Amino acid sequence: MTTIPIAVLGLTALLATPLLAVAQDDPPAPRREAVLLEDVTCEARLYDVRDLAQRDAHDSTGPRLRLTVPGADDDEPPVANREAAREVVVTQLANVIRAFIEPPLEPGEAVQPVGSTHVVVNGRSEQHAWVEAFLARHRARGSKTVVLEAELYLVPAEIWGTLGLGDGPRVLDHGDESGLLARLQNAELDRMSAPRVAIRSFDHMQMSSLTHTSYIREFRVERVEIDGRQQAIADPVIDVVRDGIVLDGTAGELDAGVIAVDLGVDMTKLQRPIPTVECRLDGLPDVAPVKIQLPRVDRVEARVTARLTDGGRVVLGAPALDGRHPVLLVRASIVADDPAKPGAVRR
């Protein structure tokens, strides 16, 4: 074990260590390197999670649900590359550890994915004990399934001010003492309800409702020979811009009856009509100007990280887009592992 006076150097040295992709029946003990951080000794440990990445990746990275809307493209492929899928799983796992580790990370402590096989944690002994217990539970509970139900409300400014969501997410375990749900459900708001989505614990999940709009991005000039004469042909290049709502992230059983939720909402809106500009084609000064389009997309993002009891809800508000605030309501439940009752939700 080597003691290094600067935490960053210890972590960098560990990241630079070659990783041997050797198949093993049991995950090896994490490699260790001690780092001195002020009055607290931190250790950088490399956790081999390739078994979890291989188990959870399959041919994709979890459910990818597309809600049918006019103009939507149903042919968009999921992640097909297995190595890329494993990297997504490992990154998602690192995100969960970073968000929920106990005690919480302090400056100088870090959790980072390393490729598709490892997660490196630079932290205190108590944090490493939490990580080891978390990974052990995750391996033992591979069959656990979490059901997510999501609703998205578009709230105008005059109602947004009464909800009290400006200070961050609000957890509603099983009650609605503040009346928030009632105000959302009773108001005449635009609402999108997603079907129930079941994911294995801490799989990656994505739901989207997107509109695909084609536009003329540019013109490409090609010279061809017609009847022995050189002719210039201007072909329009068509591209596609997407706007709508994407919800992605993960959820899983953090402890008995406790669900960790890490979800992000990304909302975009295309300004319509798409602005056009006139331009002349290079090498064709005598040809009339052509028109191309320059799409402009407004975007807001928000992320929620919360601990919920089984069946609890979390509400997240986002900045306004086109005069309305997206408000995301997510309910999470654990599915019982009773083969006699497949798909039954444990209450």
Summary of the structure (lengths in Angstrom):
residues: 347
radius of gyration: 25.3
end to end distance: 47.6
largest distance: 84.1
contacts: 1029
relative contact order: 0.15
helix: 18%
strand: 45%
